[in-house]
Amino acid sequence: MKTLFTTLALFGLALSISAQEEQIDSLEGKKVVLDEVLVQAVRVTKEFPITFSDLDKVELAPRNLGQDIPILMNFMPAVVTTSDAGAGVGYTSIRVRGSDATRVNVTINGVPYNDAESQGTFWVNMPDFASSTQSLQLQRGVGTSTNGAGAFGASLNMLTDAFSEEAYARISSSVGSFSTLRNNVKFSTGLMNDHFEFSGRLSRVTSDGYVDRAASELDGYFLQGVYNDDNTLIKALLFGGHEVTYQAWNGITADQLENDRTYNSAGAYTDNNGNTQFYNNEVDDYKQDHFQLHWYETWNSAWDTHLAVHYTRGRGFFEQYRENDDFATYGLEPITVNGDLVENTDLIRRRWLDNDFYGTIFSATYSNDNLELIMGGGYNEYKGDHFGEIIWAEYASNSEIRDRYYDDNSTKTDFNIYTKANYKLTDQWSLFGDVQYRGVTYQANGDDTGLVDDSFNFFNPKAGITFDLNRNNNFYLSYARANREPNRNDYESGSPKPEKLNDFELGWRYVSPSFQLNTNVYYMRYKDQLVLTGELNDVGAPLRSNVGDSYRLGLEIDANVRLSNSFNWRPNIALSDNRNIDFFFERDGALQNLGNTNIAYSPKLIAGNIISYQPNDDFQVSLLSKFVGKQYMGNIDSEGSVLDSYTQTDFNIQYTINTNSFVKSIVLSGLVNNIFDADIVSNGYFYTFDDDYSNPGIITTIEGAGYYPQAGVNFLVGATVNF
């Protein structure tokens, strides 16, 4: 590992020496377009001692053919993505620095998006959202203070479409492997009377998925009204979607991985003739609608304010066919049929979520030549109902239609307030400080008993220093403290503790007209980190448990190299060592100290690469590659928990036909994923259990694993007509 770190450091140094030494102003000053003030309080620039990467609409467009946002982020530094259905449509997720999606804080225009209870981000609820995304910023590590749960791997700040001064209409269609089809229509009135704009998007995405029956039917929408003048920006947004997705969260065994990669056990049952059948409605069916109202005001040359209110409505269910379930599981009584006692039945159940999330966020910014001061915060409240219904049963026992066999509710409030400042001491030195208080109360019942009744008070300080050696070279050092509460699944699995993180970042940025380099070293030290165990609960959600002490140590390098007027090269690499310290595990009935073990789902090497050829503004072709090293799905370093390394290579092309008619342009795009047809397994699960019945009196620890294969070579092609 030390050799690899040294090699990468020398590689970065060599690149910087070979780069042109022309002086530019990229590291001086901050340019903020009007719409970007909506996320100014939670985003950073190169003047801040924060490790980050940006991705904008122009970069997203050539590959935006219906796949979800995590898949479009696949080639960013230290990022690993996966898809349940194997083709990037439906349920997808992202890991950053080995941290799963529940630990990546996501905001949309500064408004928290992570589910309040699970802390996850379900992109399937906002189909085709990339088509309404102006830009996104991924801050790795703790990052700067933001709204919502603490960032333990990264924070992702998304900005939706800017208003358009010119009217337009746009129709996009794409089609591809596995019967994937995406259609959308977008429009804008342009600024009317120099002040008002109304715009929108309607989308539909369907796919059969790579995995058997892992089909998705996704409808999405985005509506925006804007008032704008010299000092005021008011935006009202309504967006969301409806997803119906056949479940594919069970994964497959190692044997199936070799012989039947697309097998899906979801919905399987045995009919009266002993034949295996699959229930045709084993689906997840969920609707989610978001409303946001933002008011940004410039009061004078020094002061700006931002105030927003938001409301999210979510409701839906997942449906399952269950074989031979015990009546007692559903609070039902055994019955007698033809003189025989019946205690079990086949049935179909629905497990519902019905929730509301609402609140406000606010910030005030003061800036002059030497100081940028931001004061802000937010108050958010979540109310959720969890309940289950049996909609059919072979034997109904004493049940009635619409009976709820469980009926739980929860309430969670989240208040935070922060102040952060970046002060320019001299032309070269800047100091950064950031303090946040966050108060959380969480109450939930499960099985009619108190599951959660907790309150948390977190103090999260951050500090850093930035040194501009010259107009090309920028160095930074920062420290950040983060605290985070457990999620609902953690409470259902035991008595979890809140987790703590101390994050140290040291970075160097180099910028010239033809070469940009970002390199950083980080050390993240955790206390009571809730690490993934590798196991899943009965609804496919990953389980976590506290470990006493753990750390992540890494080096990240990404560059943007202008090789010629037509060729551009964007490599990135992330090396890391991720360890549980003095990890204990009970094997075969005896407690063992395994020493320092690898943290689950944390590959030591992640590398990305994009080579683009663009001879003119109308034509672009890119070759994209991603390497993800070996990783463990558990924390005990078992060979049975290993996910092998893999390499994915994609090919992307875009060509624009400009016309001088009613149709302004036609943009043709093509994407071939995994062009070398590699056998990729990007996710899985690992579990252990103690067998004390096969040999009475002897405990034997048994291991098992499941895998989520990704599609081989597959394609998407599309056309966008601009009016």
N, C-alpha and C positions, 0 to 999 in steps of 0.2 A: 504493500500500500504506500509506504514512504517513497519507493521508487516511482510509482505512478504519479504521486503528488509532485515530485521533483520534475518529472518529465513534462507534466502539464504546465508547470510554472515556467519552465524554460521555453516551452512551445509558445506560451503567451508573450514572453519577453522577446523571442525572436520575431514574432509577427509585428510587434510594436516597433522594433528597430528597423524592420524593412519597410514600414509604412512611410508615406510622405509626411514631411514635417511642416506642411503649410498651416498657418495659424488661422483659426476661424473662431467665431463667436458662439459656438454651440453650447458651451458650458457657462455662458454669461447671460444673465437676464432670463426672464420667464415670459413666454407668450401664451396667453390664455384666450381662446376664442370664446364667444359669448356662451354657447351651450356648455362648454366645459366647466363653467363655474358651478354647475350642479354637483360636480364631484370634486371640486377643488379642496374641500375640507378633508377628503379621505385619500386623495391621490398625491403623488410626489413627483418631483422633477430631479434632474441630475444635481441640483443644489442641495439635496437632502441626503443624509447618510443612510439611505435605505436601498436594499437590493431589489431591483424590479426589472420587468420586461413589459413592453407595450406591444399591442397587436391592434391594427386599425382596420377599417372597413375595406380599404384598398387591398390589403394583404389577405383578408378573409374571402373576398369576392371570387377569385378563380376556383376555389375548392368548395364554395358554399353551394352544394347541389342537393341538400336535404339531410345531410348528417348533422348530428347534434354538436353543440358548442365544445364539449370536452374533446371530441374527435378532431375538431378543427384546431384545437390547441395542442395537439399531440407533439408537434415539433418544437415546442418551447422548452427552455432549459429546465432540467430536473423534473419533467412531467412524464407520467405514465398514464395511459388511458385504456379503457376496456369497455366492452359492449356485451350485455347479456345475450342478445340475439346474434352477435358475432359480425354485424355489418354496419354498426354505427348509427342505427335508427332504433328507437325504443329506449330502453333503459341503458344509459351510459354513465360512466363515472370517471373521475380523475383523481390521481394521487400526485402530490408535490413533495419532494424530499422524503418520500416514503410515508407521508401522512395522507390518510384517506379523506374522502370528501366531507365527512363530518367535522374535520379539523381545518378545512379551508373556508374561511369566512367569505361569503359572497354578498355583495351589495349591488343593487340596480339603481343607478342615479343616487347613490348614498343610502338607499332604503334596504334593510336587511332582507335577504332572500332565503337563507337557511331555515329549514323547518324548525320551529321553536323547540319541539320535543325530541325528535330524532337527531337534529342538528345537520341532517343531510341536505343535499341539493338535488332535486328531482327535475332534471332538464326535460324529461318527457312531458311534463305538464305545460311547457311553453314551446310547442313545436315550431321549427323554423325561426327561432328567435334571433339567430345570427343575421337574418335578413333585415332586422330592425335594430341592429347593434352598430353604433358609430365607432366605438373603440372599447378596448378593455385593457386593464393594467393588472398584471400579476405581481404582487409583492411577495417575495419568498421570505420565509421566516415570520417573525411576529409582525413586521411592518409598522406602519404608523397607526395611531388610534383610529378606530372606525366604529360603526354602529353594529350591534349584534354580538354574537358569541366571539370569544377570543380566537385569534388566528394562531394555531399551533403548528401549521405547516406552511401556510401562505394565506394571503387575502386576495380575492379577485374582485376588482371594482369595474363594473360595467356601466357604460354610458349609452343610452338609447339614441335613436336617430336625431340628428340636429334638424332644426327647421330649415326649409328650403326657400330661398328667395324667388326661385323660378318654379312655375307650375310644371308638373310632369306626370306621366303615367307609365307604368312598366308591367309587363307580363313575363313571368319566368316559368319555364317547365323543364324538368329533368327526368330522365328515365335510366334505369340501370339493372344490374343483377338482382336476382331474388324478387323480381317484379316490383322493384322500388320505383315509386313515382312521386314527384313533388311538383305541385302547381301553386303559384301564388300570383297575386296582383297587388301592386302598390301604386299609390297616387299621392299627389300633393297639389293643393290649390296655389302654391307659392304665396308670397306675402301680398295680401289684399289690403289696399289703402295704406301700404307701407307698414302695417302693424300686425295683421292677423294671418295665420296660416292654419289650415286643417289638412291632415294627412292620415294615411292608414295603410294597412296591409291585411289581406286574407290569405291563408295558406291551408293546404291539405297535403299531408305526406302519408303514403301507404307503403308497406313493405311486407313481404312474406318472411324476411329474416333468413339468415344462413342456417340457424338451428331449426329443427323440425317444428312447424306450427308456431314459431315465435313471431307471429304477424303483428303489425302495428297499423292502427288507423288513427291518425293524429290530425286534429283541426286546430289551427291557431289564428289569432287575430291581434292587431295592434292599431290603436286609434290615438291620435294626438291633436290637441288644439293649443295654439300658441298665441300669446300677445307679446309683442316686442316693441320697445322704443329705445332711446339712447341710454336710459338708466334702469329700465325695468324689463324683466323677462318672467312671464307667467306661462307655465306649461301644465296642461291637464292631460293625463294619460290613462288609457284603459286598455289592458292587454291580458292575454291568457290563452287557455286552450282546453281541449277535451281530448283525452287519450283513452283508447281501448287497445290494450296490449296483451296478447296471449303470454302467459307466464313462462319464463325460461330461467328461473333462478335456482333450479335444483342442481345444475351442473351434471357432469358425467364421471364415471369411474375411469381408472387408468386403462382397464381393458377396453372400455368403449372408446376411449381416446384413440386407441390403436385401430379399432375395427369398425366403429360406428360413430364418427365424430359429431354428427348432427343429431344424435339421439336426444330426445327430450322426454323425461319421465312425467312431466306435469300433466295432470288430467288422466293418467293411466288407471284403468280399473279392469276387473275380470267379469265378463258377462255370465249369464246362466249356463252357457255352453262351455265355459272354461277358456274362452278366447279373450285375449287382451284387446281392450278398446281404449279410446281416448275421448274424454268428455270435451265437446266442441266449444264450451263456453268457460273454460278455465282461464279467465281473463282478469286483468286489472282495469277498472273503469273509473276514471277520476276526472273531475272538472276543477279548474282553478282560474279565478279572475282577480286581477290586480287593478287597483285604482291608485293613482298618485297625483297630487296637486303640488306644484313647486312654484315658489315666488322668490325670485332673486332681484335684489335692489342694490344699485350703486348710489350711495348717499353723497359722496364727494370723492376727491382724488385718493383718499386714504381708506375709506370704510365701505365694505360690501357686506350684505347679509343674505342668508338663504334660509327659508322656512318651508317645510313640506309636511303634508299630512298624507297618510296612506291607509289603505284597507285591502286586505286579501281575503277572499272567500274560497274555501276549498271543501269539496264534498265528493264522496265516491266510495267504491268498495272493490274488494277482490273476491272472486267466486271460486270455490273449490269443490270437487267431487271427492268425498271421503268414503273409503271402504271400511266396513265393520267397525265403526266407531262405537265406543262405550256410551250408553245412555247417560251414565253418571257424569260424563264430561259436559253434558249440556243441561244438567239439573233435571233429567227426566227419569221416570220410574220404569223398572223392568215390567214387561207385560207377558201374558200367556197367550200363545197362538197354537191352536189345535192340541192343547194339553202340554205344550213345551214352553219352558221359560225362555224368553227372548230378552237379552241384555245388551245386544249390539244391533246396529243397523247401518246400511249404506245411506248416505244423505248428501245433500248439496247445501253448502252454507255460504253466506256472504258476511264478510267482516268489514264494517263501515268505519270511515272517518268523516267527521263533519266539524269543520273548524273555522274560526274567525281570527284574523290577526290584524291589528290596527295600532296606530300610534302617530307620533310626530318626530321629526328630526329638525335640527336647527344649527346654524353656525353664523358667526360674525368674523370677518377678516379685516385686519388692519395691516396696511403695508406702506412702507416708505422706502427710501433708497437702501436702508440697512436692515430693516426688520420686516418680517412677515409673521404676524400673530393671528392665530386662529383659535377661537373659543366656540365650543359646540357641544352637542350631545343629543339625546333622544329619549323618549319614553315609549315603550311598546308593550302591548298586552295580547296574550294568546289565550283563546278559549277553545278547547277541543273535546268532542265527544267521540268515544270509541264504543262500538256496539256490534253484536253479532246476531244474525238471523239464520234460521233453517228455512230454506225455501222449498225443499222437497225431502222426503225421507221414505224409505221402503216401509219402515214401521214408525208411525208418528208418536207412539206412546201417548202421553198426556199433553202433548204440545198443541198450541193453537197457532194459526197463521199470524205471522209477524211477531211472534214471541221473541224476546231478546234473551239469549242465553248468557250474555254478559252485557253490562251497560255501565261503562266507566266514563268519567269526565276529568278534565284537568284544566288548570289555570296557571299561567306563567306570566310574570311581569318582569320587564327588563328596563332599568334606568341607567343611563350613563352620562357623564359630563366630562369633558376634557378641555385642556388648554395646551396648545403646542406653539412653539416659536422657533423660527430660524433667524439668527442674528448674525450679520456680517461684521466681524470684528475688524478686519482689514480687507484689502483687495484680494487676499489669498485665503484667509481663515474665516470659517463660519461655525457657529455653535448652534446645536439643535437640542431642544428640550421638549418633552411631551409627558404630561401626567394625565391619567384617567382614573376616575372612580366609576365602578360599575356595581350596581346592586341588583340582585336577582332573587325573586321568590318563586317557588315552584311547588304546586300541590297537585297530586294526582291520586286517584284510587284505582285499584286493580282487583278483580274478583271480589268486589264489594268490600275491600279492605283498604286501609291507607297504604298506598304504594310509595308516595313521595310527599313529604312535608318538610321542605328545606328552604333556608334563606342563605344567601351568600353575599359577602361584601368584599369586593376585589379592588385592590389598588395596583395600578399598572403604570410604573414609571418607565420612561425611555429617554436616552440621551445620546448625543453623538457629536462628532466634529468632522468638518470637511475642509480639505486643503486643496486649493487650486494652484498647482505648481506653475502652470502657465495656461494658455488658452486651449491647449491640447490635453493636458493631464490633470486628472482630478482624483484625489484619494479621500477615503472616508473610513471612520471607525465608529461603531455604534453598539449600544447595549439596550436591550429591551426586556421587560418583565411582563409575563402574561399569566393569567389565571383563567381556569375554565371549569364550568360545572359539568357533572355527568349528564348523560342523556337518559331517556326513558328506558331504553333497552338495558343500560347499565344497572338501573335500579331493579328491573325485573330479574336480573341475573345475580343479584347479591346486594351488598351494602357498599357502594363505591364511594371513594373520596374525590374531592375536586383535585385537579392536577395543576402543577405549576411549571413554568418554563422560564429559564434565563437564556437569552439569545445574544450572542456576540457575533458581530459582522465586521470584517475588514475587507475593503474593496479598492479597486483601482479602475478608473475609466480613462480610455484614450479615444480622442475624436479628431479626425482629419477629414478632408473632403472625400477621400477614397477608402478610408479605413476607420472602423470603430471597434473598440474592444472593451468588454466588461469582464472583469475577473474579480472574484471574491472568495474569501475563506470564511467559514462560519463554524461556530461551536454552540450547539443547543443542548443545554443540560436540563433534564426533566426530573421532577419529583412527583411520584405517584402517577406517572404517565399512564393513561388508559390506552394500552396497546391492543391491537387486534389479536385475538387468540387463534384466529384461523377458522373458528367454528361459526355456524349459522344457527339462528333460532328457527322456530317452526314457520316463519313467514319469510325466510330467506335473508334476514338482516344480519350483518356481521356482529359477532359478540366481542366484547372488550373486557379487559380486567386491569386493575392497577398493578404496576410493578414499582418497586421502591425507588430505585435510581436508574437512570438511563441517559444516554447521550446520542447526539448525532454530530459528527465532525465531517466537514466536506469542503471541497474546492469546486467552484463552478466557473466556467469560462464560456463566453459567447462572443462572436465577432461578426462583423458585416464588412466584407471585403469587395471593393469594386475592382474586379480583375481587368476589365476593359470597358469600353463604352456600352458593350452589349452583355457582358457576363458579370454576374454577381454571385458571391459565395457567402453563405451564412451558416457557419458551423457552431455547434455548442457541445459542451461536455460537462458532466457532473460526476465527480468522484466522491464517495462518502464511506464512512465507517459508522455503523449504527448498532449500538450495543445496549442490552440490558445488563446491569451490573449485579453480579452475584445472584443469578436467577435460580430459584428453587423450583423443583418439579417432583411430584410423587409418582414414581414408577414402580410397578409390581409391589405396591404396598409400602414402599420405603421412600422417605423424603431424601432427595439428592440435591446437592449444590452443583449446578452445571457450570458455575463460573460466569464469565461474560459471554452471553449468547447474542446472536443476531436478532434484531427487531424484525418482526414479521413484515413482509411486503416492502422491504427496503433494499433494493439492489445497490451494489457498490458502484456500478458503472451505468450511466445513462448518457447516450450520445445522440445528437440530432444533426442533420445536415441538409441544407437546401442549396442547390445550384440552379440558377435561373439564367436563361438566355432571352433577352428582350432587345431585338434590333431596332424596334420602334415602339411607339405608344400603342399600336394596335395588335401586337403579337407578343405572346410570352409563353415560354415553355420551361417547366421546372422538373427537376428530379429531386425527390425528397426521401431521406432515409432516416431510420430510427433504430438504435440498438439499445436493448434493455438487458442488463446482465442477470445472472442467476440470482434468485431470491428465494427466501424461505416463507412458507405460508403460516408457520407457527413460530414459537419463540424458544423451542428446545433443540434447534439445529438438527432435527431429524431428517435423514435423507428421504424419507417418505413424504416430507413436506416441501420438497424442492420444486420450484417452477424453473424450468430451463431457460437459459438466455435465448433471445430471439432477435432477428433483424427484419424490419419491414421496410420495403422500398416502394414508393408511389411515384406515378408519373402524372403530371398535370399540364394541360395546355389551354390557352385562351386566345381567341381571335375576335377582333372587333371589326365589323363592317359598318362603315360610316356612310350615311345616305343624305341626300339633300331634299328630302320629301317630308311628308307627314310623319313617317317613321324616321326618327333621328339616327338610330343605330341598332344593330343586331349584334349581340355578344354571344359567341359560341364557346362553350367550355367542355372539357373532357377530363376525367379523372380515372386512372387505373390504380386501384389499391393493391398492394402486395403483388407486384408484377412478377416476382420470382416464385409465387405460389408457395411461400414458406408455411410450415405448420406452426402457427403461432398460438400459444396459450398465455394470455395476458393476466389471467386471474384464476382464482380457485379458492378452496377452503381445506382446512386440515382439522382433524379432531382426534381425541383419544378418549377411551373409556376403560374402566376396570372390569375385567371378566372374573367374577368370583363364583361362577356357577358351573363352568365346564369341568373344573377340577375343584370340588368342594374343599375349602380350607386353604386354597392357593389363589392368590390374586395375580392376574396377568394383565398388563396394560396393553390394550389393542389400539393400533393406529389406523386411521382411514383418511382418505382425501377425495376431493372432487375438483373438477376442472371445467373452465369455460373456454372452449376453443373459439378462435376467431376465423373469419372466412379466408379462404385462399384467394387467388387472383379474382378480382371482381371490378366492375366498372360503373361509372355514372357519366352520362352525357347530358348537356342541357343547352338551352337557348334562352336569352333574355332580349325582349323587344322593348326598346325605349321610344316613347312618344313625346 
